[in-house]
Amino acid sequence: MAILSTTAQLEANQTAITAAEGLQAFTLDGIEARRANLATLYAERRYLTTQLAKENGSRPFMKTINFGGLSY
């Protein structure tokens, strides 16, 4: 098994999300089958997007919050 680049992993993840969104569960001959867990796929996509940004030398979007003159 080859080690995939972050970009390739992100593309595979998006393909899985698209497939799962299209047909999440179905029944065939009385047997119910489910596709991938979307929550897990979305979490992996967030991780991979952040990882790709790090590899490309950019930072993911961060919002500054101001609490009465103190910024975090």
N, C-alpha and C positions, 0 to 999 in steps of 0.2 A: 504494500500500500504506500503510495507516494504521499509526501507531506505537501499539502496545498498551501499556496500563498494566502494571505488574508483576503485579498481581492477575490480569489477563486472560492474561498469559504463563504464570503459574503454573497457571491452570486449563487452558490448552491443553496444557501439559506433562503434567499429571496425566491428561488424556484420552489422550494419546499413550502414556503408561506403561501405563494400563489396557488399551489396545488391544494393545500389544506383549506384555504379560504373558499375555493371553488366547490369542494365536496368534503365536508368535515366528517360526516358519518353516513353509512349506508347499510342496508340489509340485503343480503343475498341468500336465498334459500333458507330463510329464518335465522341466519347467523349475522349478528351485527358486527360491523368492523368500523374502526376509527382510524383516521389519519393522524399525523403528528400533532402534538400538543402545541397549539398556537402560542400560548403564553411562554412556553420554553423557547420557541422559535423567535418570538419578538425580543426576549431577553438576550438571546445569542446575537441577534442583529444589532442591538444596542452595544453589546460588548465588541463585536467585530468592527462596527463603525468607529468606535473610540480607538480601537487598536490600529485601524488603518490610518486614522488621523495622526496618531503618534508616529507611525512608521513614515508618514509623509512629512513629518516635521511641523505639522500644524496642531493647534489645540482645538478641541471641541468647544462649541459655544458655551460660554459661562455667563450667567447674569449676575450683576452686582446688585446687592440688596442694601438699601440705606435705612438704618434704624436710628433716627434722631441724630444724624450727623456722623454716625459710625457706619462705615461701609464694610461689608463682608463679601 
